[in-house]
Amino acid sequence: MRHATLSPAKKEADLTRLDQMIDSLGRFPDAEPLMEHLHSARIYLLGAMPEEYLISIQSAQQALEVVPDSKLRGGMNETLATLIAEMSHPRD
């Protein structure tokens, strides 16, 4: 399966999104599994490993139930869905 290649600007924007999500989870001690997926996604994005990055953000989306704040959980779900869509549809 081919995955999108992100431009440097898009990569930086995605890193910022991941960092914001990680920062917002700091007040939820039960969110550790989700934070691990987001940290992995960040590492794979920096390492130009698109398949692993996609798997990590999909895993993060599946782990969102640990976020007790429904507004935060919904926003994170939208962000992760956008990141998944970007990687799932390569530009030709």
C-alpha positions in Angstrom: 0.0 0.0 0.0 1.3 3.4 -0.9 1.2 6.2 1.6 1.3 10.0 1.1 4.6 11.7 1.4 4.3 14.9 3.4 5.9 18.1 2.5 8.3 19.6 5.1 5.6 22.2 6.0 2.9 19.6 6.3 5.2 17.4 8.4 5.9 20.3 10.7 2.2 21.1 11.0 1.5 17.4 11.9 4.2 17.4 14.5 2.6 20.5 16.0 -0.8 18.7 16.1 0.8 15.6 17.7 2.6 17.8 20.3 -0.6 19.6 21.1 -2.5 16.4 21.7 0.3 15.0 23.9 0.4 18.2 25.9 -3.4 18.2 26.4 -3.2 14.6 27.9 -0.8 15.6 30.7 -3.7 16.0 33.2 -5.1 12.6 32.5 -3.0 9.9 34.2 -5.1 7.1 32.6 -4.2 8.3 29.1 -0.7 6.8 29.2 -1.5 4.2 26.5 -2.8 6.9 24.2 0.2 9.1 24.9 2.5 6.2 23.9 0.8 5.8 20.6 1.1 9.6 20.0 4.8 9.6 20.9 5.4 6.6 18.6 3.6 8.4 15.8 5.8 11.5 16.4 8.9 9.3 16.2 7.8 7.6 13.0 6.8 10.9 11.4 10.3 12.3 12.1 11.9 9.1 10.9 10.0 9.1 7.6 8.4 5.8 8.3 4.9 6.3 6.8 3.5 2.8 7.4 4.4 2.8 11.1 3.2 6.4 11.5 -0.2 5.5 10.0 -0.5 2.5 12.3 0.4 4.6 15.3 -2.2 7.3 14.6 -4.8 4.6 13.9 -3.9 3.0 17.2 -4.2 6.3 19.0 -7.6 6.9 17.5 -8.7 3.5 18.8 -7.4 4.3 22.3 -9.3 7.6 22.7 -11.8 6.1 25.2 -9.3 6.8 28.0 -9.9 10.5 27.6 -12.7 11.4 30.0 -13.3 14.9 28.6 -15.7 14.4 25.8 -14.9 17.7 24.1 -11.2 17.0 24.1 -11.8 13.4 22.9 -14.0 14.6 20.0 -11.4 17.2 18.9 -8.6 14.6 19.1 -10.7 12.1 17.1 -11.2 14.7 14.4 -7.5 15.6 14.3 -6.5 11.9 14.1 -9.1 11.2 11.4 -7.6 14.1 9.4 -4.0 12.8 9.8 -5.2 9.2 8.8 -6.9 10.5 5.7 -3.8 12.5 4.7 -1.6 9.4 4.9 -4.1 7.0 3.4 -4.5 8.9 0.2 -1.2 9.4 -1.6 -0.8 12.2 -4.0 0.1 11.0 -7.5 
